[in-house]
Amino acid sequence: MANSYFQFKRFRIEQDQCAMKVCTDSCLFGAWVPVENAASILDIGTGTGLLALMAAQRSAATIQAVEIDEPAAEQARGNFKNSSWSDRLQLFKGSLQEYEQVNTTTYDVIISNPPFYQSSLKSGNKARNQAMHTIDLPFLDLLRFCKKNLNAQGAVYLLLPPYEAGLVIDLANTFGLFLQQEVKMYTKINGKHIRSILQFRFQTPPEVKTTALFIRTETEAYTPEFKNLLQLYYLIF
């Protein structure tokens, strides 16, 4: 059973009301995304508020988070309030489609660890289904929103499993969003490719940069690259 909270160096995530708990791939994603120069950031499907808080720690940006699940939204709101950056963190409780109706901001950075299972068997837990399956946040709606609300020189960062990443890369092109970089995340050296971090911009790149990021070595120790990325956050480093 997951802990009811996750303690980072500079903030704490309460997560007992959230279907999706803090996990390694999300932490790695949040640590990797370059936010230092952003003035405005949007976190779509914030859940516990993890990615928004990680971004707040490394930037001076105003950060808006959107979450459809009411218990998760309230928990994220509490996590924001209890952080050192509560004055820069805002939460909208509702769907992205609803947020689009009231949003008047364009963003330098849009980040999302979106629902990704489109057709696989769903569990009996409604909140977990909502968090993991594209029930309320179809990829089309996500990309259409990004096209409309991303600054001209801004970037979109998504975390997806390999198969869904391929689908989204092709779909994004139809919205004028072009893949700049793909970071393939592996459980360990010579291990399984579990997630891809995708970076999109409006500009067509000379070439797409593809890199690998390993969580653990063959002896199950954390890799130096993993430690370097998470040392600002994890208590163990």
N, C-alpha and C positions, 0 to 999 in steps of 0.2 A: 504493500500500500504506500502511495506517495505521501511525503510529508505535507502537513497543512501549510507550510511556508518554506521559502527558499531564501537564505540569507546571502546577499552579495556584500562586497566590501563597503559600498556606499548607499545601498538601499536594500529593502526587504520586500519580497513578493509573498503576500498572503494568497493562497490558492485553493483553499478548501471549498469554495463555491464555484470553481471553474472546472469545466469538463476536461480541458487540455491543460496539463500541468507544465511547469518549466521542464524543458528537455534539452539535451546537449546540442542537437542540431540547431535549435532556435537561438541558443546562447551564442553559438559560433557564428550564425548568420548576423545577429545583432552586433557582435564585436567586429565583424568583417566590413559591414557597410560603411563607406566613408561619409560621415555626416559633419565633420569638423567645420566646414565652411558654409554649411547650409543655414539659411535664415528662417526657412519654413519647412516643416516636415509633417507628413501625414502617415499615420499607421493604420492600415485598413484591417479590421478584424483583430483588435489589440489583445483580446483575451484577458489575461492577468495584467496587461500593461507592460509586459517585459520589454518588448522592442522599443517602445516609446521611452521607457526609463533608461535603457541602455544608450539610446540616442541623446537623451537629455544630459547624461553624464559627460558625454564627449563633445557637446556643442553648446552654443548659446542660442539655439533656435527656439522659436515658438512651435510647439508640437501639438497637433490635433490627432486624437485617436477616435476611431469609430468601432463600436461593438454592438451587435444585434442581440446577444443573449443577455437578459436582464441581470441574473445573478453575477455573471462575469463582468458586466459593465459596472455594477456597483462595487465589485471587488477591485477592479482597475481604478475606479474613482478614489477608493480608499487608499490604494497603493500610491497613487499620485499625490494625494493630500499629505501622506506621511513621509514623502520624499523631500529632499532639499530643493527640488525644482518645481514645486507645486504651482508657482506663479507663471510657469511657462507651459504647463501641461493642461490640456482641455480634453473633455470626453463628450462625445455625442452618442447617446444610446439610441440605436436604431439601425436599419439596414443602410448599406452604401447607397442604394437607390433613393432612400429617404434623405440621406445626407446631401445627395447631389441636388435635391430640390432647394436646399437652404444655403448651400456653400457659396461663398463669394470670393474665395481665395484660390490662387494658384500656388503650387508648391515647388520648391527646389528639389526635394527628395520625397518620393512616395515609396513606402516599404510595406510589404505584406507577406505573411506566411499563410496563404489562403487555403480554404478547403480544397481538397484535391481529388478525392475519390468520386469519379463521376458515375460509375455504374456498378461498382462492387457491392457486395452484400452489406446492408446497414445493420448496426446493432440496435438493441432495444432502448438505448439511452438517447433520448431526443437531443439533449444538449451536446452530447458527444457526436451524434450524427451531424448536427448543425456545424460543429467545429471542423469535422473531417471530410464532409461530403459537400459537393457543390449544390446545396439545396437553395440557399438564399443569396449566394454570391457566384453566379455563373461567370466563367472566364470572360465571356463577351462583355458583360456589364463592367467587370473590373477594368478591362483594357479600354473600353469606351470612356469610362470615367477618367482614366489616366491621360488619354489623348486630350480631353477637354480641360483638365485641371493641372497639368504639368507645365511648369515654366519652360520657355523655349530652350534653355540650356540645362534644364533639369534632368534627373534620372529616376527611373523606376527600378526597384530591387525586389525580386520575388524569390521565395524559397519553395521548391517543388520537387517531388520524386522524379526520377529520370524520364519515365514515359510521359507524364503530364508536362514536364518541361519541354519536351519536343513538340507537343501539341500547341503550347502557349507561344513558343518561338515562332511557329508558322502563323498562328492567329494574330500575333502582335504586328507582323508585317502589314497586314491588311488595315491596321489602324495607324500606319506610319511610324510605328515604334520598332526600332531595329536593335537587335542583339549586339551589344558591345563586348560583353565578357560573360563567360560561363565558368564558374568554379565548381568542379565536381567533388563532392564531399564523400569521403570513404570512411567506413568504420575503423579501418586500420590499414597499414601498408599491406598490399596484396589482399585487401578485404573487399567487401561489397560496396558498390556505388549506391548510396542511400538517398542523397539529395543533390540538387543543383541550385546554386545561387546564380540568378540571371540578372544582368544589368542591361536596361534598355534606355535608349535616347532617341530623339527625333532625327539625329544625324546618322547617315550611313557611314560605318567605320571602314577604314582601309582594309582591315581584316579583323575577324573576331578572335579575341584572346581566350584561349582555353587553358585552364590550370587545374591542378589537383590539390586537394586539401585533406590530409589524413588526420584523424582524431587520435589514433593510437599507433604505436610501433608494433612490430611483430611479437614483442615480448609483453604487450598490453600496457606499456607505459605511455603516458601522454607524449605526443610528439613536440619538439621544440616550437614548431609553428603554432600548434594549438595553445601551448603555454604562453607564447608571446601575445597572441590575440586575446586570451582570457585573463591575463595577469592583472588587468585593471579591474576585473570583476570578481573572480573566484577567490575565496578565502584561502584555498589550499596553495595558491601560487604567490 
